[in-house]
Every structure is written in structure tokens, then in C-alpha cells.
Amino acid sequence: MFNKEIYITRRKKLTNEIKSGIGLFLGNVDAAYNYPANTYSYRQDSHFLYFFGLNHPGFAGVINFDNHTDMIFANDVNIEDIIWMGNQPSVKDMAAKAGIEHTAPYGELAGYLHSAINQGKKIHFLPAYRGETMIELSKLLNLNIDKLKGEASVDLIKAVVKLKEIKDGVEIAEIEKAIDIAYLMHTTSMKMAKPGMVEQEIAGTIEGISLALGGPVSFPIILSQDGQTLHNHDHSKVLKEGRMMVTDAGAETQENYCSDITRTVPVGGKFNKRQAGIYQVVLNANMAAIAAIKPGLKYREVHFLACRTIVDGLKELGLMKGDTRSAVDARAHTLFMPHGLGHMMGMDVHDMEGLGENHVGYDENTTRATEFGNAYLRLGKELKPGMVLTVEPGIYFIPALIDQYRKEGTFDEFINFDLVETYKDFGGIRIEDDVLVTENSHRVLGKPIPKTIAEIEKTMAEPREWLKWEGFI
């Protein structure tokens, strides 16, 4: 946990935003893996952690916005718990670490809420994403479970987004810890990317690095030589010379802050001419987008800058043609990059998106696109100092999409389909960094992870050195 003053300040700021009613934050409970006593590794709800900091199952936090009282509802352990887990601190002692004086057994939560409802107070809660939480909210608030999503407090959603989208110094330091762990994950992945290796061997090894040095991976690892599948979690393929291997992976710290990095490397350690050509186009887009980031600029504009850079590069390689801006306006680039440039990142790898992507990435001044490709941009609104976001352009040769676009004939004036056909066996390339918006510009966070062609080839030629993780062990 951070210092208790951090949690006190966060709750005060939320109270200043909401003004009245009751804020209800249910922590997560243990979830059974294959039978009740065998559970998944515990992960607390991020919003509960942000405001209350207590990483234990079965807790609920309440903020009374009317009288500025904060409470924790949870049960102390009993003798059976102690037998299996050892002595545990009391709920009161744990709550004190978050700056909370008032505690009560969990069984009293329903009565507290019903009393507040009878007094005409609004119960503010966030959208639930776990079945157990939905069932509990339904019981506590006497609401039909099918209507919970519509009853979630929009005022609370907007207030939480406003607070959490701006990271302070302790949060940025945690994110950089997660990126430094990702550095070891990705450089290890590079060194293991040799012909004959099974993808699973590499994915399992780098997941172990995250577990050894921080916490679990921040999302299921994406690692594949079939990088044309954007979120490819199949790790069954044997690596082959001539293929590119995409590794999209990040770590989570013990304070539950994340990293999200992608690197793409040539199996065997050397780029051939075709690989180097496409790779450099993606790298140029990555670097141009990062260079443009500053407060006051809408991220949607950075996205389209990256798209134009990709079109310019593909024109030089003969894969595209015509006027660059016209091609992007027509969406011809979505054949090669059918996703958005990035998203916010923090305690969740797609930070706060459980609250609704449009609430997090858009606002009253920025409307989300609806057409294919552009609609997948998760973050489009104006950038502010303290935001942390990903920059992840890519180029992918997706045979089914190539066939569809060619059949439709919509983009014939911009795409050289005859040459594109020869790339159907290529796969995909994505390059991703995590970037902080500063007061006047930006800063790429964490230890720089090799990404130029020369840096990657040099790293891939180096031997793996086990347990020589400077700064960690």
C-alpha cells in the first residue's frame, strides 16, 4: 500500500466531485478455479484499490458524500482461517492503513444501504464485470441483475475517470517499475526467438520473469509468428526462419500498476530485406506519433498522423499509391492497420475501460468514429499532463481482409493488390511503448527496450544470462 494520506486525498477529491449520496465500492472475492477451495490467484478490483488500497477478498468500501464519512465493511478472520492462513491483522487495523476509522462486519452492509435508500439517498456504484459482484449488488440493492448496468452511476463513472486518468508521481514510479520488468521479458523473448523454438517455451519463460520480479502479467501474453492475428494467444507454433515474431506483453507490480509493451523480431536474429522494409515503416509511425504527443492535442489526431506515416512508407515500398491524405480519409490504410493507435494505461492495462470506452477515451468534445478500423481507436480525446497511454502502430497482412477489400474494389486507387498478394505469408508487425504526457510535451517511460533494427539484431545475438537481472536480483 501507499501512504494512507494518498487514499484519504483520493476519497476527498471524489467527495468534492459527487457532493451527495453514498458511494459503494465492492472489492473482489476469491474465484474458484476448478473446485471451491482451489481458487485463481487473487486480484482486487482496481477501483477499490485506488480509493481504499486494501488487497484482501470480501471487503466493501463506502464513501458517504453527505457527511464525508468513509467506512470499511468486512469480517475478521476466525480460527479456521487462522489454521490455514496464519494470524491476520484485524479489519480495523487494515482500515487504519487506508486512513479509515469506521469499520463494521460485512453482514451490516445491507442494512446500512437500505437505511440510506429509505432516507432518499442515491447509491452510486460502478459497472460490475464479475458475476459474483453482479449477484451481490443485485442482492444488496434489490435490483434486477439484468438492469444493473443501466443503474450504474454515470456521475460516479465520470468522476472516477476524471481522477484516475491523471497519474501522480507514485503511480508513474510504479508504472516504470512494471516497464522495467517488461524490459527483461522482451529482451529475453528476443534472445529466445530462434528457429525450432516453440512459442509456448518463450511465453512461459517471460511470464515467469513477471511473476518472479513483480506480480502476474498485466494481460495474457500475445506471442506468435502469426502476428497478423492482432490478439493471438495461441502459442503452439514452432518458430521458422523467415517469420516475424510479435511479443505483446507486460507486467503488473505488487501495487497493481501495469506495463504494456510490444516488440516484433525476425526469427533467427536477422531482418531480411522485405522484413526490414515493413518494420521501418512501423517504427517510423511509432516514433512520429510519440514525437507529436503533447497536452492539448487530441489523441485522435496522433492516430491519424501514424496512419499517414504508414501510408507514406507503404507507398515507398509500392504497396500503396495515390494521395496520402485521401487514402487515410477513405480508410484505405485500415487494410494494414485495422486498429487504434493506443489506450490509457494504469492500474489496468486498458485503464478503466470497464467503465465504458466512450467514458474513458472520449468526451463531449470528441465523438467516437463508427466506421471499420477508425471505430477501434480506444482513446481519441484531448491529452492532459499526467495521462499515461500506449503508442502501438502496426502493419498486418491479413489474408481474409485482403481478399475482402480486393473483392469490394473500394480502395483500388490506393492499394497495389497484386504486390500485396505476395505478402499474404508475411504475418504482422507491431511496436508499442508506454508514454507519459508531461506539462509541455511527453516522456517515454521506463528503461528503453531495443526497437531499432540495429538494436534488435544486436540484442538477439547476445546470450541469455539467467538470474543476472541488475536492479532486481
C-alpha positions as CSV (number, residue, x, y, z in Angstrom):
1,M,0.0,0.0,0.0
2,F,0.9,3.6,-0.4
3,N,0.9,6.1,2.5
4,K,-2.6,6.4,3.9
5,E,-2.6,10.1,3.0
6,I,-2.8,9.2,-0.6
7,Y,-6.0,7.2,-0.2
8,I,-7.5,9.9,2.1
9,T,-6.8,12.5,-0.6
10,R,-8.3,10.4,-3.3
11,R,-11.5,9.9,-1.4
12,K,-11.7,13.6,-0.6
13,K,-11.3,14.5,-4.2
14,L,-14.1,12.1,-5.2
15,T,-16.3,13.6,-2.5
16,N,-15.7,17.1,-4.0
17,E,-16.9,15.7,-7.3
18,I,-20.0,13.8,-6.3
19,K,-21.3,16.0,-3.4
20,S,-24.2,13.8,-2.2
21,G,-25.3,10.2,-1.8
22,I,-23.4,7.0,-1.0
23,G,-20.5,5.6,-3.0
24,L,-20.4,1.8,-2.9
25,F,-17.2,0.0,-3.9
26,L,-17.3,-3.8,-3.7
27,G,-13.9,-5.4,-3.6
28,N,-13.5,-8.7,-5.4
29,V,-13.9,-12.1,-3.8
30,D,-11.9,-15.3,-4.4
31,A,-13.0,-17.1,-7.6
32,A,-12.9,-20.9,-7.9
33,Y,-10.5,-22.4,-10.5
34,N,-11.9,-25.9,-10.7
35,Y,-13.5,-26.5,-7.3
36,P,-14.4,-24.2,-4.4
37,A,-11.2,-24.5,-2.4
38,N,-8.9,-24.2,-5.4
39,T,-9.0,-20.5,-6.5
40,Y,-7.4,-18.4,-9.1
41,S,-4.7,-16.0,-8.0
42,Y,-6.4,-13.2,-6.2
43,R,-6.8,-9.8,-8.0
44,Q,-8.5,-7.0,-6.2
45,D,-10.8,-4.6,-8.0
46,S,-8.8,-1.7,-9.3
47,H,-11.2,1.0,-8.3
48,F,-11.4,-0.4,-4.8
49,L,-7.6,-0.5,-4.6
50,Y,-7.4,3.1,-5.9
51,F,-9.6,4.6,-3.2
52,F,-9.1,2.1,-0.3
53,G,-5.8,0.3,-1.0
54,L,-6.7,-3.0,0.8
55,N,-5.8,-6.1,-1.2
56,H,-8.0,-8.6,0.5
57,P,-11.1,-10.5,-0.7
58,G,-14.5,-9.9,0.8
59,F,-14.1,-6.2,1.6
60,A,-16.5,-3.4,0.7
61,G,-15.8,0.3,0.9
62,V,-18.4,3.1,1.4
63,I,-18.0,6.8,1.0
64,N,-20.8,8.9,2.4
65,F,-20.7,12.0,0.3
66,D,-23.1,13.9,2.6
67,N,-21.2,13.7,5.9
68,H,-17.8,12.9,4.5
69,T,-17.5,9.5,6.4
70,D,-15.6,6.6,4.9
71,M,-16.3,3.0,6.1
72,I,-15.0,-0.5,5.5
73,F,-17.3,-3.5,5.8
74,A,-15.5,-6.8,6.2
75,N,-15.2,-9.7,8.6
76,D,-12.3,-10.5,10.8
77,V,-10.8,-14.0,10.4
78,N,-12.0,-16.9,12.5
79,I,-10.0,-19.8,13.9
80,E,-10.4,-21.9,10.8
81,D,-9.0,-19.1,8.7
82,I,-6.0,-18.8,11.1
83,I,-5.3,-22.5,10.8
84,W,-5.0,-22.3,7.0
85,M,-3.5,-18.8,6.6
86,G,-1.9,-17.9,9.9
87,N,-2.7,-14.9,12.1
88,Q,-4.1,-12.0,10.1
89,P,-4.4,-8.3,11.1
90,S,-7.9,-7.1,12.2
91,V,-10.2,-5.3,9.8
92,K,-9.8,-2.2,12.0
93,D,-6.0,-2.3,11.7
94,M,-6.1,-2.8,8.0
95,A,-8.7,0.0,7.5
96,A,-6.4,2.4,9.5
97,K,-3.7,1.9,6.9
98,A,-6.1,3.4,4.4
99,G,-6.9,6.3,6.8
100,I,-10.4,4.9,7.7
101,E,-11.6,4.8,11.3
102,H,-15.1,3.4,10.8
103,T,-15.5,-0.4,10.3
104,A,-18.3,-2.9,10.6
105,P,-18.9,-6.6,9.8
106,Y,-19.8,-7.3,6.2
107,G,-23.2,-8.5,7.3
108,E,-24.2,-5.0,8.3
109,L,-23.7,-3.5,4.8
110,A,-27.1,-4.4,3.5
111,G,-28.8,-2.7,6.4
112,Y,-26.6,0.4,6.1
113,L,-27.6,0.7,2.4
114,H,-31.3,0.1,2.9
115,S,-31.3,2.8,5.6
116,A,-29.7,5.2,3.2
117,I,-32.1,4.3,0.5
118,N,-35.1,4.9,2.8
119,Q,-33.7,8.3,3.6
120,G,-33.8,9.1,-0.1
121,K,-30.0,8.9,-0.7
122,K,-28.7,7.8,-4.1
123,I,-26.4,4.8,-4.0
124,H,-23.6,5.4,-6.5
125,F,-21.9,2.3,-7.9
126,L,-19.7,1.5,-10.9
127,P,-20.4,-1.1,-13.6
128,A,-19.6,-4.6,-12.4
129,Y,-17.6,-7.0,-14.6
130,R,-17.6,-10.2,-12.4
131,G,-20.6,-12.4,-12.0
132,E,-20.1,-12.6,-8.2
133,T,-20.1,-8.8,-7.9
134,M,-23.3,-8.5,-10.1
135,I,-25.1,-11.0,-7.9
136,E,-24.0,-9.2,-4.7
137,L,-25.0,-5.8,-6.0
138,S,-28.4,-7.2,-7.0
139,K,-29.0,-8.6,-3.5
140,L,-27.7,-5.5,-1.6
141,L,-29.7,-3.0,-3.7
142,N,-32.7,-5.1,-4.5
143,L,-32.2,-4.6,-8.2
144,N,-32.8,-6.9,-11.1
145,I,-29.4,-8.2,-12.2
146,D,-30.3,-7.6,-15.8
147,K,-30.7,-3.9,-15.1
148,L,-27.6,-3.3,-13.1
149,K,-25.6,-1.9,-16.0
150,G,-28.2,0.7,-16.6
151,E,-28.4,1.6,-12.9
152,A,-24.6,2.3,-12.6
153,S,-23.9,5.9,-11.7
154,V,-22.8,8.0,-14.6
155,D,-21.8,10.8,-12.2
156,L,-19.5,8.3,-10.4
157,I,-18.1,7.0,-13.6
158,K,-17.2,10.5,-14.9
159,A,-15.7,11.5,-11.5
160,V,-13.6,8.3,-11.3
161,V,-12.3,8.8,-14.9
162,K,-11.5,12.5,-14.1
163,L,-9.4,11.5,-11.1
164,K,-7.8,8.3,-12.4
165,E,-6.8,9.5,-15.8
166,I,-4.2,11.8,-14.3
167,K,-1.4,9.9,-12.7
168,D,0.7,11.3,-9.8
169,G,4.3,10.7,-9.0
170,V,3.9,7.5,-7.0
171,E,1.7,6.0,-9.8
172,I,4.2,6.9,-12.5
173,A,7.0,5.3,-10.5
174,E,5.0,2.1,-10.2
175,I,4.3,2.0,-14.0
176,E,8.0,2.5,-14.6
177,K,8.8,-0.5,-12.3
178,A,6.4,-2.5,-14.5
179,I,8.1,-1.4,-17.7
180,D,11.5,-2.2,-16.3
181,I,10.2,-5.8,-15.7
182,A,8.9,-5.8,-19.2
183,Y,12.3,-4.8,-20.4
184,L,13.6,-8.2,-19.1
185,M,10.6,-10.0,-20.5
186,H,11.1,-8.6,-24.0
187,T,14.8,-8.9,-24.3
188,T,14.6,-12.5,-23.1
189,S,11.9,-13.1,-25.7
190,M,14.2,-11.6,-28.4
191,K,17.1,-13.9,-27.4
192,M,14.9,-17.0,-27.4
193,A,13.4,-16.3,-30.9
194,K,15.3,-19.0,-32.8
195,P,14.1,-21.5,-35.4
196,G,12.8,-24.6,-33.8
197,M,11.7,-23.0,-30.6
198,V,8.0,-23.5,-29.6
199,E,6.2,-20.2,-28.9
200,Q,4.9,-21.7,-25.6
201,E,8.5,-22.0,-24.3
202,I,9.1,-18.3,-24.8
203,A,5.7,-17.2,-23.5
204,G,6.1,-19.3,-20.3
205,T,9.6,-18.1,-19.7
206,I,8.7,-14.4,-19.9
207,E,5.6,-14.9,-17.8
208,G,7.8,-16.4,-15.1
209,I,10.0,-13.3,-15.2
210,S,6.9,-11.2,-14.4
211,L,5.9,-13.5,-11.5
212,A,9.5,-13.5,-10.1
213,L,10.0,-9.8,-10.1
214,G,6.6,-8.2,-9.5
215,G,3.3,-9.8,-9.9
216,P,1.3,-11.6,-12.7
217,V,1.4,-10.5,-16.3
218,S,-0.8,-7.5,-16.9
219,F,-2.8,-9.4,-19.5
220,P,-2.5,-12.8,-21.2
221,I,0.7,-12.8,-23.3
222,I,0.3,-12.3,-27.0
223,L,3.2,-14.1,-28.7
224,S,3.1,-15.5,-32.1
225,Q,4.8,-15.7,-35.5
226,D,1.3,-15.3,-36.9
227,G,1.2,-11.7,-35.9
228,Q,-1.5,-10.9,-38.4
229,T,-3.9,-12.1,-35.8
230,L,-4.0,-9.0,-33.5
231,H,-4.6,-10.7,-30.2
232,N,-3.0,-14.2,-30.9
233,H,-2.9,-16.2,-27.6
234,D,-2.2,-19.5,-29.4
235,H,1.4,-20.4,-28.5
236,S,1.6,-23.8,-30.2
237,K,3.6,-23.0,-33.3
238,V,7.3,-23.9,-33.9
239,L,9.3,-20.8,-35.0
240,K,10.6,-20.8,-38.5
241,E,13.3,-18.8,-40.2
242,G,11.8,-16.0,-42.3
243,R,8.9,-15.3,-40.0
244,M,8.5,-12.3,-37.7
245,M,7.6,-13.0,-34.0
246,V,5.3,-10.5,-32.3
247,T,5.5,-10.3,-28.4
248,D,2.9,-8.1,-26.8
249,A,3.4,-8.5,-23.0
250,G,3.6,-6.5,-19.8
251,A,4.0,-7.0,-16.1
252,E,2.0,-5.9,-13.0
253,T,3.7,-4.6,-9.9
254,Q,2.8,-5.5,-6.4
255,E,0.8,-2.3,-6.2
256,N,-1.1,-3.4,-9.3
257,Y,0.2,-1.0,-11.8
258,C,0.8,-2.2,-15.4
259,S,3.1,-2.1,-18.4
260,D,2.1,-2.9,-22.0
261,I,5.0,-3.3,-24.5
262,T,5.1,-4.8,-27.9
263,R,8.2,-5.7,-29.9
264,T,8.5,-7.7,-33.2
265,V,11.6,-9.5,-34.2
266,P,12.9,-11.7,-37.0
267,V,13.1,-15.4,-36.1
268,G,16.8,-16.2,-36.1
269,G,18.0,-12.7,-35.4
270,K,18.5,-11.1,-38.8
271,F,16.0,-9.0,-40.8
272,N,15.7,-9.8,-44.4
273,K,15.1,-7.0,-46.9
274,R,11.3,-7.5,-47.0
275,Q,11.1,-7.6,-43.2
276,A,13.3,-4.6,-42.7
277,G,11.2,-2.5,-45.2
278,I,7.9,-3.1,-43.4
279,Y,9.5,-2.9,-40.0
280,Q,11.0,0.5,-40.6
281,V,7.6,1.9,-41.7
282,V,6.0,0.8,-38.4
283,L,9.0,2.2,-36.4
284,N,8.7,5.5,-38.3
285,A,5.0,5.6,-37.3
286,N,5.7,4.8,-33.7
287,M,8.4,7.5,-33.4
288,A,6.4,10.1,-35.3
289,A,3.4,9.5,-33.1
290,I,5.4,9.7,-29.9
291,A,7.2,12.9,-31.0
292,A,3.8,14.6,-31.6
293,I,2.3,13.9,-28.1
294,K,1.7,17.0,-26.0
295,P,-1.1,18.4,-23.9
296,G,-4.0,20.0,-25.7
297,L,-3.7,17.7,-28.8
298,K,-6.4,15.2,-29.4
299,Y,-5.0,11.6,-29.5
300,R,-7.2,11.0,-32.5
301,E,-5.0,13.4,-34.4
302,V,-1.9,11.5,-33.3
303,H,-3.6,8.3,-34.5
304,F,-4.2,9.7,-38.0
305,L,-0.6,11.1,-38.1
306,A,0.6,7.5,-37.5
307,C,-1.8,6.3,-40.3
308,R,-0.4,8.8,-42.7
309,T,3.2,7.8,-41.9
310,I,2.3,4.2,-42.6
311,V,0.7,5.1,-45.9
312,D,3.8,7.2,-46.9
313,G,6.0,4.2,-46.1
314,L,3.9,1.7,-47.9
315,K,3.9,3.9,-51.0
316,E,7.7,3.9,-51.0
317,L,7.5,0.1,-50.9
318,G,5.0,0.0,-53.8
319,L,2.2,-1.5,-51.7
320,M,0.1,1.7,-51.7
321,K,-0.3,4.6,-54.1
322,G,-2.1,7.9,-54.6
323,D,-2.5,10.9,-52.3
324,T,-1.7,10.0,-48.7
325,R,-4.4,12.2,-47.0
326,S,-7.1,11.0,-49.4
327,A,-6.1,7.4,-48.7
328,V,-6.4,7.9,-45.0
329,D,-9.7,9.8,-45.4
330,A,-11.0,6.9,-47.4
331,R,-9.8,4.4,-44.8
332,A,-7.6,2.5,-47.2
333,H,-4.9,2.2,-44.5
334,T,-7.2,0.0,-42.5
335,L,-6.3,-2.9,-44.7
336,F,-2.9,-2.8,-43.0
337,M,-3.7,-1.2,-39.6
338,P,-7.3,-2.0,-38.7
339,H,-7.0,-0.9,-35.0
340,G,-6.5,2.2,-33.0
341,L,-3.1,3.7,-32.0
342,G,-3.5,3.1,-28.3
343,H,-5.3,3.4,-25.0
344,M,-4.9,4.7,-21.5
345,M,-2.9,2.6,-19.0
346,G,-2.6,2.5,-15.2
347,M,-3.9,0.0,-12.7
348,D,-5.5,-1.8,-15.6
349,V,-3.7,-2.4,-18.9
350,H,-6.7,-0.9,-20.6
351,D,-7.2,1.6,-17.8
352,M,-10.8,2.0,-16.6
353,E,-12.3,0.6,-19.8
354,G,-14.7,-1.5,-17.7
355,L,-16.4,1.8,-17.1
356,G,-17.1,2.1,-20.8
357,E,-14.5,3.0,-23.5
358,N,-16.5,6.1,-24.5
359,H,-16.4,7.5,-21.0
360,V,-12.7,6.9,-20.8
361,G,-11.4,7.7,-24.2
362,Y,-14.0,10.2,-25.4
363,D,-15.9,13.2,-24.1
364,E,-18.5,15.8,-25.1
365,N,-15.9,17.4,-27.4
366,T,-14.7,14.2,-29.1
367,T,-17.1,11.7,-30.7
368,R,-16.1,8.2,-31.5
369,A,-16.0,7.1,-35.1
370,T,-18.3,4.4,-36.2
371,E,-16.7,3.1,-39.4
372,F,-14.5,0.0,-39.6
373,G,-10.9,0.5,-38.3
374,N,-11.3,4.0,-37.0
375,A,-14.0,2.9,-34.6
376,Y,-11.4,0.7,-32.8
377,L,-9.5,3.8,-31.5
378,R,-10.0,3.5,-27.8
379,L,-8.6,6.9,-26.9
380,G,-9.5,9.9,-29.0
381,K,-9.9,12.9,-26.7
382,E,-7.6,15.7,-25.8
383,L,-4.4,14.8,-23.9
384,K,-3.7,16.3,-20.5
385,P,-0.5,16.3,-18.3
386,G,-0.4,13.1,-16.2
387,M,-2.1,10.8,-18.7
388,V,-0.2,7.6,-19.5
389,L,-1.0,6.0,-22.8
390,T,0.2,3.4,-25.2
391,V,1.5,4.1,-28.7
392,E,1.2,0.9,-30.8
393,P,1.0,1.3,-34.6
394,G,1.2,-1.9,-36.7
395,I,1.1,-3.3,-40.2
396,Y,-0.6,-6.6,-40.7
397,F,-1.2,-8.8,-43.8
398,I,-4.5,-10.5,-43.0
399,P,-5.4,-12.8,-46.0
400,A,-9.1,-12.7,-45.4
401,L,-9.2,-8.9,-45.2
402,I,-7.0,-8.6,-48.3
403,D,-9.5,-10.9,-50.2
404,Q,-12.5,-8.9,-48.9
405,Y,-11.0,-5.5,-49.8
406,R,-9.9,-6.7,-53.2
407,K,-13.3,-8.1,-54.0
408,E,-15.1,-5.0,-52.9
409,G,-12.7,-2.9,-55.1
410,T,-13.3,0.2,-52.9
411,F,-9.6,1.1,-52.5
412,D,-8.2,0.1,-55.9
413,E,-6.9,3.7,-56.4
414,F,-4.8,3.4,-53.2
415,I,-3.7,-0.2,-52.9
416,N,-1.4,-2.2,-55.2
417,F,-3.3,-5.5,-54.6
418,D,-1.0,-7.5,-57.0
419,L,2.0,-6.8,-54.8
420,V,0.0,-7.1,-51.5
421,E,-0.9,-10.7,-52.6
422,T,2.8,-11.6,-52.4
423,Y,2.8,-10.6,-48.7
424,K,0.0,-12.9,-47.5
425,D,2.5,-15.1,-45.8
426,F,4.2,-12.2,-44.0
427,G,2.3,-12.0,-40.7
428,G,2.3,-8.7,-38.9
429,I,4.5,-6.2,-37.1
430,R,3.5,-4.0,-34.0
431,I,5.8,-1.7,-32.0
432,E,4.4,-0.4,-28.7
433,D,5.7,2.0,-26.0
434,D,4.1,3.5,-22.9
435,V,4.2,7.3,-22.8
436,L,3.5,9.9,-20.2
437,V,2.0,13.3,-21.2
438,T,4.1,15.9,-19.4
439,E,3.3,19.6,-18.8
440,N,4.7,20.7,-22.1
441,S,5.5,17.5,-24.1
442,H,5.9,13.8,-23.3
443,R,8.2,11.2,-21.9
444,V,8.7,7.6,-22.9
445,L,8.5,5.6,-19.6
446,G,10.9,3.0,-18.3
447,K,14.2,1.6,-19.4
448,P,14.4,1.8,-23.2
449,I,13.6,-1.5,-24.8
450,P,15.5,-2.2,-28.1
451,K,13.4,-1.3,-31.1
452,T,15.6,-0.1,-34.0
453,I,16.7,-2.8,-36.5
454,A,20.3,-2.5,-35.3
455,E,19.4,-2.6,-31.6
456,I,17.2,-5.7,-32.1
457,E,19.8,-7.6,-34.1
458,K,22.4,-6.8,-31.5
459,T,20.2,-7.9,-28.6
460,M,19.2,-11.1,-30.4
461,A,22.9,-12.0,-30.9
462,E,23.6,-11.8,-27.2
463,P,23.4,-14.9,-24.9
464,R,20.7,-15.2,-22.3
465,E,22.0,-14.8,-18.8
466,W,19.8,-16.3,-16.1
467,L,19.4,-14.6,-12.8
468,K,21.6,-11.7,-13.8
469,W,18.8,-9.1,-13.6
470,E,20.6,-6.0,-12.4
471,G,18.5,-3.9,-10.0
472,F,16.2,-6.9,-9.2
473,I,18.4,-9.7,-8.0
